[in-house]
Amino acid sequence: MKARYFFIASAVALVVAVNFLIQYQRSINATARQVKADDVAAAPTDTSMLALQKRVESHMGTSVAIVLEGSYQRAVDAAQAAASPQANASVYAQAQAACAKSGDSIKQSKCVTNYVNSHSAPAANPQPMVMPDKAAYTKSFHGSSWTMDGTGIALLVAMLCAGWGLFLLAQPKRHTHPQRYEHQVYRGPNPRL
């Protein structure tokens, strides 16, 4: 067989591998969005996070990072409530309403803290506010460098085809049609001389 056929097969296998990789990553991103939605709705996310982690690790070349915004915001709210027991519910509700348009959760929590501190009466024994670490609410998963899923098998086929094509190119050229070269065979001295 000709080497070019193996190079064509290798290119097709690479296209298939990239297609598998894209499909796996899209599926993992959809699962991550569902985990985030569950977190915002205050549903338990332990089992879905474990399933997402196993799914990412079973496919090569995939990764996902999730920030559990709902859990983080609940932790910030609890820290604010613990730090300022003097703030009554109406001041805290007013602070949340005033800071709802602040953008991300960090700006919003700072806005709420400043609002509550400026609009509430000081307590006799104020507590320092301890903000939760956002890194504790950020989960990052990465797939292994090689697995035998669709992507891994397609890459293996691509490498084998490319290797065999290179092997065929490195072989010395052999004449496959000896009858074409019969007229070049030496038949002795020319008797007509």
N, C-alpha and C positions, 0 to 999 in steps of 0.2 A: 504494500500500500504506500501511497505517497504521504510524505510528512505533512503536507498542507491540510489533509483531512483531519489529522490529529490536532493541529493547531485550531482548526475551525471547531472541532468538538470541545477543545479546551475553552475557547471563547464562549461557546454556548453554555458550558457548565459554569463559567464565571457569572454569566448573566442570570442563570438560575439561582446561584448562590446569593447574589445581591438581592434578587427578588424575595427569596426566603428571609433574608436578614431584614428587609424592609417590612415584610408582613409580621415577623416576630416583634419588631420594635413597635409597630402600630398597635398590636394586641397588648403589649406590655404598657404602653402609654394609656390605652383605654382603661386597663385595670387600675393604673395609678390614679386616673381621674375619678374612678369609682371609689377608691379608698379615700381620696380627699373629700369627696361628697359625703361619705359616711362619717368622716371626722367632723366636718362642719355641722352635720346633723346630730352630733354627740352619740353616734352609734359606736359600739365597740369595734376596734379595728385590728385587734391582735391577730386573729386568724387570717384576715384578708392580707395583712402585712406579711405574715409568714408565707402565705400562698404566693404573694407577689415576689418575695425574695427567692423562693424555690423556682418559680417560673423564669426569673431573670437568670439565675445561675445555671439553668438547664439549657440555655440557648447561648451560643457563642456570639461575641461581639455586641451584646445588648447591655444597656445600662439605663438606670432611672434614678432620679433624685426627687424625694417628696418632702415638702414642708407641711407639717400638720398644723395648719393655721388655726383650725378650730380649737384644738387642744392647747395650743400656745395662748390663744386669746383667753380661754377659760383660766389658764394658769396666771396670766397677767391680771385678770379681774379678781381672782382670789388673793393675789399678792396685794393688790390695791385695797381690797376690803380688809385684809389683815393689818395693813400698815396704817389705815386711817379709820379706826372704829368710831371716831367721833362724827364722821361724815354720815349723815342720815341718808335714807334711800332716795329722797327727793333730790338732794344735791348730786348724788351719784347718777341718777337717771337724767338730770339736766346736763351733766357733764358728758354722758354718752350721746345724748341728742345733739349737743353743741359740737362734738368732735366726730360725728359720724362721717363727715365728708373729708376727713384728714388724709385719706389715701390708705397706705399700708398699715398693718397692725402695730408696728413700732411707733410710727408717728401718732397713731390714734391713742396708744397707751400713754405716751408722754403728754399728749393734749389732755387726756382725762385726769392724769395725775396733777398737772398744773391747775386745771379747773377746780378739782376738788380741794387742793391746797389753798387756792386763793378764795374760794367761796364758802368754806366750812369754818366753823368756830374751832379754835385749837383745843385739844384735849389736855388734860392734866399730865398725861404720860404718853406722848407721841412715840410711835414705833418707826424705826427706819424701814423704808420699803425695799424689799429684796426682789429684784426682777428675775424671772426665770431665764435660764440660758436658752436662747433660740436654737443653738446647736443640738440640744437634747431633743428637739422636736423636728430635726432634719434627718431624714433617713436616705442613705445612698446605697444602691445595689449595683453590682457590676457582674456581667456574665464572664464565664471562664474563657480562656483564650482558644480552647479547642473542645468541641463536643461533637458527638456523632448524631446531630440533628440534620435537618435538610441542608442547612448551610454548610456544615462540616463535610457531609458526604459529597455535595456538589463541588466543594473546593478540593477534596481529595481526587475526584474524577478529573477536575481541571488540571491538577498538578501531574497526575499520571499520564494524561493525554499529551500535555506539553513536554514532559520528560521523554515519552516514547517518540514524539515528533523530533525532538532534538537528537535522540539516538539515531533515528533514521537519517537525519541530515548529516550526521558525523560519519556514516558508513561510506566507504569508497564506492564510486559509481561502478556498477557492473553492467555489462552489455546484456540486455535481455533478449536481443534478437540477433543471434550469431549469423543467420543467413544474410543479413545486410552487409556483413563485413567479409564475406568470402572472397570477393574480388581483391581484397588487400592481402591475401595470404601469399607468401613468397613461393613461387613454383620453380625456382632454379634460374640458371642463366638463360637469357633470351636466345633461342636457337637461330633467329633470323640474322644475327650479327655475324 
